[in-house]
Amino acid sequence: MTIRIMLADDEPIILKGLRKLIPWESLGMEIAGQAGDGAELAELIGELKPDIVISDISMPHRSGIEILRWMGEAGLTAKVIFISAYQEFAYAKEALSLGAVDYLIKPIEKAQLAAALDKAASLIRERGEAIRSKDKLERLEARRRTEELQEELSRVAEGTLSVRSE
């Protein structure tokens, strides 16, 4: 499974740098799209449904915090990594309280971004495994109910289980 990445920053040089900073393909990731402001980012997230969003927290039209709130309200499950020139603790605290995976300060170091991506990818894999386990349990439960029903119908047909009407 290839993990789809969305990049967002209002500075084109930052977007270009992010594209080159990480060997995306060797990590099993691909850049699905990029946005230059918050409104474009929201539109692309809704359209492309990325697995991970790497976004500046302060952009024109919609802030990263507004995007994260909107994603939560819309039930979108992409993992978000914020990048920012602001070392404001309040920004980071709010971002993390809303579910951001990490908050990195510009200039972004390759090792920091790689660690944040690894954490996000682990969370995505865990979510996938949980969904698969839930689906398997639901299928097993449905099979068990079907077998019980078939057994009861056989007993009714054989006359060993009476049918009561209420």
Buried (B, 14 or more C-beta within 10 A) or exposed (E): EEBBBBBBBBEEEBBEBBEEBBEBEEBEBEBBBBBBBBBBBBEBBEEEEBBBBBBBBBBEBBBBBBBBBBBEEEEBEBBBBBBBEBEBEEBBEBBEEBEBBBBBBBEBEEEBBBEBBEBBBEBBEEEEEEEEEEEEEEEEEEEEEEEEEEEEEEEEEEEEEEEEEE
